[in-house]
Amino acid sequence: MAADGAWPSGPGGVTIRCEGLAQRFAGGVTALAPLDLTIAPGLTTALIGPSGCGKSTLLRLIAGLDAPSGGRVTADGRPPAQICRDGEVALAFQDPSLLPWLDLRRNVALSRRLARKAADPALVERLIGLVGLAGFETSRPASLSGGMRQRAAIARALAAEPRLLLLDEPFGAVDELTRRQLARELPPLWQARGATVLLVTHSVEEAVLLADRVLVLSPRPARIVDDIGVPLPRPRPAGITDSPAFRQLTRRALTALEGGAP
């Protein structure tokens, strides 16, 4: 960890390219229409759309967790499986998937070992504090609430210092006050690292607050119905959600959602 307590700077994020990327499941359900998309390095991109439209499917394809039925996805020209092997990807999905036999501290620290990075106890402790779990370092997952486990999963993903960070509803299980705190305090960590971040959320306000770019997806099969740049200052100042610029961006995203049917 850097001397000033910040997340240390790194090599920057990866460029994600989807070329004709499509996903069709057994039984004939098409989750993702052929999609061409480039995600720039070092920026945070949010995906919003109706429930079941294919947001999480796209995230899993980019993570290399599923194989596409058509097209391809690359990160800096490499297949997702390779950047995962190289320890450059971290994920925080809706299921925290903490190891039940490890305490909180060791669950968070585990991601560094899996990414083949040196142990950094100071970074682990700081992240645990940032997600509001100081005092629970020796607790096991079974003794934590759902929201606490979700916050632990976010800390675990950040501890790996990834070049590509994939977040699927990362604040969905936390209370509103904690959600606002995390939305304010966590983005500077991955921005300092220069990570490429892809975020799935159902909250339009959260998407605009966290992202540099918001992609609005249509009902299944997902296609992009609007691509919204978010030219708001970073770090986001207090009260930004009440500004005319913020309200204009959220209205545009909502309008695209409401008219997003093919």
C-alpha positions, -999 to 999 in steps of 0.1 A, spaced: 0 0 0 12 35 -8 27 56 21 -3 79 21 -27 50 25 -40 52 -11 -43 21 -33 -10 20 -52 -9 30 -88 -6 2 -113 -1 -6 -150 -36 7 -159 -67 -11 -171 -73 -33 -201 -92 -26 -233 -122 -49 -237 -135 -56 -272 -166 -76 -280 -170 -85 -316 -203 -100 -327 -207 -113 -292 -238 -134 -287 -253 -159 -263 -280 -184 -269 -289 -209 -242 -303 -244 -245 -340 -243 -252 -336 -215 -277 -334 -185 -253 -313 -158 -268 -299 -137 -240 -275 -115 -260 -280 -103 -295 -248 -100 -316 -229 -71 -299 -200 -50 -309 -185 -30 -281 -152 -15 -270 -147 -6 -234 -118 19 -229 -91 12 -203 -92 30 -170 -128 40 -171 -159 28 -152 -187 16 -175 -222 8 -160 -247 -15 -176 -284 -9 -169 -315 -25 -183 -346 -45 -175 -344 -75 -152 -333 -106 -172 -322 -86 -202 -286 -101 -203 -265 -77 -182 -251 -104 -160 -247 -127 -191 -225 -101 -207 -204 -97 -175 -199 -135 -173 -188 -136 -209 -163 -109 -203 -151 -126 -172 -146 -159 -191 -170 -177 -169 -191 -187 -198 -183 -194 -235 -202 -173 -261 -224 -190 -287 -212 -165 -312 -185 -139 -317 -156 -133 -293 -144 -111 -264 -108 -101 -258 -89 -80 -232 -59 -63 -246 -62 -89 -275 -61 -119 -251 -90 -142 -243 -106 -138 -209 -93 -171 -196 -57 -158 -201 -61 -126 -182 -77 -145 -154 -47 -169 -153 -25 -138 -152 -42 -126 -121 -55 -94 -138 -93 -98 -131 -113 -96 -100 -151 -102 -96 -177 -93 -70 -210 -109 -80 -244 -110 -63 -234 -142 -45 -204 -133 -22 -191 -169 -23 -169 -164 8 -151 -195 20 -170 -206 52 -139 -220 69 -119 -188 66 -124 -157 87 -131 -123 71 -95 -112 71 -83 -144 54 -112 -143 29 -102 -108 18 -65 -116 17 -71 -148 -3 -76 -129 -35 -40 -117 -35 -27 -152 -33 -50 -164 -61 -37 -134 -82 -1 -145 -73 6 -112 -56 26 -106 -24 7 -104 8 -2 -69 19 -18 -70 53 -20 -32 55 -40 -30 24 -63 -58 35 -69 -40 69 -76 -7 52 -102 -22 28 -119 -40 56 -122 -7 73 -134 11 42 -163 -13 37 -174 -8 73 -163 -42 87 -136 -32 112 -140 -53 143 -152 -83 123 -118 -94 110 -118 -128 128 -155 -135 122 -165 -163 98 -191 -158 70 -218 -177 88 -219 -150 116 -221 -121 91 -253 -107 76 -259 -108 39 -250 -72 35 -218 -77 55 -208 -107 33 -214 -86 2 -191 -58 15 -165 -84 23 -167 -97 -13 -161 -61 -25 -131 -58 -3 -118 -91 -15 -120 -81 -51 -103 -47 -45 -75 -64 -25 -63 -82 -57 -55 -48 -73 -70 -60 -106 -66 -44 -140 -102 -54 -148 -128 -52 -120 -162 -67 -127 -191 -58 -103 -226 -73 -105 -250 -54 -82 -221 -49 -57 -242 -28 -33 -275 -46 -38 -275 -62 -3 -265 -33 18 -285 -6 35 -290 28 18 -266 47 41 -238 22 36 -246 21 -1 -240 59 -4 -208 56 17 -194 29 -5 -204 47 -37 -184 77 -24 -153 60 -10 -146 30 -32 -143 45 -68 -112 65 -59 -95 32 -51 -100 16 -85 -95 50 -103 -61 55 -86 -51 20 -99 -63 29 -134 -85 -2 -135 -111 -9 -161 -144 -13 -143 -176 -29 -156 -206 -25 -133 -240 -40 -135 -267 -22 -115 -305 -18 -115 -302 18 -101 -300 45 -127 -287 70 -101 -260 46 -90 -249 41 -126 -246 78 -132 -229 84 -99 -203 58 -103 -196 56 -140 -179 75 -168 -202 58 -193 -236 43 -190 -248 16 -215 -286 11 -216 -296 -23 -227 -329 -34 -242 -351 -63 -230 -338 -97 -240 -321 -103 -263 -299 -74 -251 -288 -48 -274 -274 -13 -267 -302 13 -270 -282 43 -256 -245 50 -249 -243 79 -224 -211 96 -215 -210 110 -180 -189 142 -180 -192 148 -143 -161 158 -121 -141 132 -102 -142 126 -74 -179 132 -74 -186 162 -51 -211 161 -23 -245 171 -36 -238 161 -72 -270 141 -73 -290 173 -69 -273 191 -98 -291 199 -131 -264 180 -150 -269 148 -129 -307 150 -132 -304 155 -170 -282 124 -173 -306 102 -152 -336 114 -172 -319 104 -204 -311 70 -191 -346 65 -178 -361 76 -212 -339 50 -229 -350 23 -205 -386 31 -210 -383 31 -248 -358 3 -250 -380 -24 -264 -369 -36 -298 
